[in-house]
Structures are given as structure tokens and as C-alpha cells.
Amino acid sequence: MNRKNYRKLCDLAAGGDRRAIINLESHTQGEVLSCHHNYFNVRVGEGWEVWDRRICEPTIMTGENRDREDAMVDFQI
């Protein structure tokens, strides 16, 4: 993900607007909770992980996260 889109996602997360991303190496999806020094803190299932922005892209939530009523389903940059 480029720096501009990273910054936009981080601003949204800081405002409480969680968005979905996918880790292109592990093919895992999660919700951006916060950002720090070019990394995302991402909720994945019941836990969280730290992902480098360079291996991530925006996505639409699927699978188990789709059924959560607080999950963000749509994402546009």
C-alpha cells in the first residue's frame, strides 16, 4: 500500500472508522485498529497482529468477520 492510502486509513482508524485490509503474504483479512511508523495494528479474529503497510491492500470483509454487526463491509479510497 502506498503512503498516501496508508495515511488515509490511519486517519480513518484514529477517528473510529475501522476499515478492512488484507495481508498479501498470508492472505489474512483484518480490521485496522491503529497505525504506527508504517505498520498497521490489525484485529484478526479474537486477537491482533502488526502488519507492514507494504504488504497490505484495502479489501471487503468476508468470512467470520462479515457476520459481526460492527464489522465494516465496504471500503473505498
BALUM-625248 format. One record per atom (N, C-alpha, C): x, y, z; residue in one letter. Coordinates in steps of 0.2 Angstrom, whole numbers, padded with zeros to 4 digits, always signed. Atoms other than C-alpha are relative to their C-alpha. Layout:
XYZA...
END
This chain:
+0004-0006+0000M+0000+0000+0000M+0004+0006+0000M-0004-0006+0000N+0007+0017-0004N-0001+0004+0006N+0000-0004-0006R+0010+0030+0009R-0006+0004+0001R+0006-0004+0000K-0005+0041+0004K-0006-0004+0003K+0006+0004-0002N-0018+0027+0006N+0001-0002+0007N-0001+0002-0007Y-0009+0021+0022Y-0002+0006+0005Y+0002-0006-0005R-0011+0039+0030R-0007+0001+0000R+0007-0001+0001K-0029+0040+0024K-0003-0006+0005K+0003+0005-0005L-0033+0023+0033L+0002+0001+0007L-0001-0001-0007C-0024+0028+0048C-0004+0006+0003C+0005-0005-0002D-0034+0044+0049D-0007-0002+0002D+0007+0003-0001L-0050+0034+0047L+0000-0004+0007L+0000+0004-0006A-0045+0022+0061A+0001+0004+0006A+0000-0004-0006A-0040+0036+0073A-0007+0004+0001A+0006-0003-0001G-0057+0043+0070G-0006-0005+0002G+0004+0005-0002G-0065+0027+0075G-0003-0004-0006G+0002+0003+0006D-0069+0021+0057D+0004-0005-0002D-0004+0006+0001R-0062+0004+0056R-0001-0003-0008R+0000+0002+0007R-0058-0002+0038R+0004-0007-0001R-0003+0006+0001A-0053-0019+0031A+0006+0000-0004A-0006+0001+0004I-0036-0024+0024I+0001-0007-0001I-0003+0007+0000I-0028-0040+0018I+0007+0000+0000I-0007+0002+0000N-0011-0046+0021N+0002-0004-0006N-0002+0003+0006L-0004-0050+0004L+0004-0006+0000L-0005+0006-0001E+0009-0063+0011E-0004-0005+0003E+0004+0006-0003S-0003-0073+0022S-0007-0001-0002S+0007+0000+0003H-0019-0069+0013H-0005+0000+0006H+0004+0000-0006T-0027-0065+0030T-0003+0007+0000T+0004-0006+0000Q-0040-0051+0032Q-0001+0002+0007Q+0001-0002-0007G-0042-0040+0047G-0002+0008+0000G+0002-0007+0000E-0048-0023+0053E+0005+0004+0003E-0005-0005-0003V-0036-0008+0056V-0003+0003+0006V+0001-0003-0007L-0036-0003+0074L+0003+0007+0001L-0004-0005+0000S-0022+0009+0073S+0006+0000-0004S-0006+0000+0004C-0006+0014+0065C+0006+0003+0004C-0006-0003-0003H+0012+0017+0070H+0006-0002-0005H-0006+0001+0004H+0028+0020+0059H-0001-0005-0006H+0001+0004+0006N+0022+0012+0043N-0003-0007+0001N+0003+0007-0002Y+0013-0003+0052Y-0007+0001+0002Y+0007+0000-0002F-0005-0007+0055F+0000-0004+0006F+0002+0005-0005N-0011-0014+0071N-0007-0002-0002N+0006+0003+0004V-0025-0026+0064V-0003-0005+0005V+0004+0006-0004R-0039-0036+0073R-0001-0005-0005R+0000+0006+0004V-0038-0053+0066V-0004-0005+0005V+0003+0005-0005G-0051-0065+0074G-0001+0003+0007G+0001-0002-0007E-0051-0064+0093E+0007+0004+0002E-0006-0004-0002G-0033-0056+0093G+0002+0005-0005G-0003-0005+0004W-0022-0044+0084W+0007-0001-0002W-0006+0001+0003E-0007-0043+0073E+0003+0007-0002E-0004-0006+0003V+0006-0030+0067V+0002-0001-0007V-0002+0002+0007W+0007-0029+0048W+0003+0006-0003W-0003-0005+0004D+0019-0019+0037D-0005+0003-0006D+0005-0003+0005R+0009-0007+0026R+0002-0002-0007R-0003+0002+0006R+0020-0013+0011R-0003-0006-0003R+0002+0007+0002I+0012-0030+0011I-0008+0000+0001I+0007+0000-0001C-0006-0024+0013C-0004+0004-0005C+0005-0004+0005E-0021-0018+0002E-0007+0000+0003E+0007-0001-0002P-0039-0012+0006P-0004-0006-0003P+0004+0005+0002T-0052-0026+0005T-0007+0001+0002T+0007+0000-0002I-0070-0030+0008I+0000-0006+0005I+0000+0005-0005M-0073-0040+0024M-0004-0006-0002M+0004+0007+0002T-0078-0059+0021T+0001-0004+0006T-0001+0005-0005G-0079-0074+0032G-0003+0001+0006G+0003-0001-0006E-0082-0074+0050E-0001+0007+0002E+0000-0007-0002N-0079-0055+0052N-0006+0003-0003N+0005-0003+0003R-0093-0052+0040R-0007+0000+0004R+0006+0001-0004D-0106-0058+0052D+0000+0004+0006D+0000-0005-0006R-0101-0046+0066R-0003+0006-0002R+0004-0006+0002E-0113-0032+0067E+0004+0006+0000E-0004-0006+0000D-0099-0019+0070D+0006+0000-0006D-0005+0000+0005A-0088-0025+0055A-0002+0005-0006A+0001-0004+0006M-0085-0013+0041M+0000-0004-0006M+0001+0005+0006V-0091-0021+0025V+0002+0003-0007V-0002-0003+0007D-0087-0008+0011D+0006+0005+0002D-0006-0004+0000F-0071+0001+0008F+0002+0003-0006F-0002-0004+0006Q-0066+0015-0004Q+0005+0005+0001Q-0005-0005-0001I-0051+0025-0005I-0001+0005-0006I
END
